[in-house]
Amino acid sequence: MVKKVRYQNRIELLQGTLDMLIMRTLQWGPQHGYGISRAIRTGSDDALTVETGSLYPALHRMEKQGWVAAEWKLSENRQRAKFYRLTAAGRKHLVNEQSRWDEFVKAVSGVMKPAREQP
């Protein structure tokens, strides 16, 4: 029953926000896919869950864009895993995306909580 309630409280990601969340997670250092997914889930207090069917296509797309680079390493469990890191181009893109996100939040907040209510 608890699991069902937790799924009901999850939030659908807006298009484009997954890339920003991945880059934000990688800003703290290289990470494998499971670690990225776990960081997003933990950081959102379980409100956001990234499925592998969304995560890995996003990582591959970001790798093609030059925003992340990947290399095979051993994980903390001594298993071979692909670790992703943010590139200089990725850091620059993240700054731009953060700015656009801030503008989006401000615009939506202006509509949802106007300074004074319309008659």
N, C-alpha and C positions, 0 to 999 in steps of 0.2 A: 504493500500500500504506500509506503514511504517513497519507493521508487517512482510510482505513478505520479505522485504529487511533485516530485523533483522534475520529471519530464514536463509537467504542465507549466512549471515556472521558467523553463528555458526560453531563451530569446533567440529568434531567428536573426542571423547576421545580415546586415544590409550589404548589397553588392559592393565589393571593393574593400569592405572593412576587414575581411580575413587577411588580405595581404598586409594591411597596416598592423594588425595584431601579431602576425608572424614576424614582421620586421621589428616590431617593438620587443618581442621576446628575444630575438637574436641580438638586439642591441646590448644585452647583458653578457653575450658570449656565445660561442658555438654550441649547437644543440642538435640532437637527433629528433626525428619526427615525433616519437612518443613523448620526448621531453617537451617539445614545443606544445603539443596538444595538452599535456598535463599542466604546463605553466599557464596557458590560456584558461583552462578550466579552473585551476586553483585561484588565479588572479581575479576571476569573475565570480568567485564564491559559488562555483558549480552552475552558474546561470548560462554560461556559454560552453558548448561542447563541439569540438571539431572532429568530424568523422574522417577516417582515413581516405574515403572516397572524395573528400573535398581538400584535405590537407596536401596530399602528395601531388595532385594536379597543380595546385597553387604553387607549391615549392618548385616544381618543374618549370612552370610558366615564369616564375620569378628568377630562376636560374638562367633561362633563355634571355630574359631582359637584362641580365647582368647585375641584378640587385642582391642576389645571394650566390655563394660558391659552395661546393660540396666536396667532401673527401671521406673515404672510408676509414674508420678507426674502431677501436674496441670501446664498448660502452662500459659503464660502471659495473655491469654484470658479466664483463669479459666476453660479450657477444659482439660480433662484427655489426656495425651500424653506420649508416651514412650520416655524417655530421654536417650541418649547414651553418654558414657564418655570413654575416652581413658584409657586403663590399662597400667601398667608398661611394659608388653610385647608389647603392641601397640606402646608405645613411642620408645622402642628399634627398633621395626620393621620400624617405620617411619624414624628414623635416617638412617637405612640401605637403605630404599627406596629413601630417599632424595639423598644419595650418588650415588646410581645407576642412578637416574634421572639426576644428574649433569654430570655424565660420558656420558650418552646418548646425552644430549644437546651439550656437547663439541664435541662428535664424529660427530653428524649430522652437527654442525656448521663448523667443519673442512672440511666436504665434500662440503657443500653448499657455504661456503666462504673460499676457500683455501688461504693460505698466498700468494701464487703466482699461477697464472693460468697455467694450463697444456697447452702445445703447441697444 
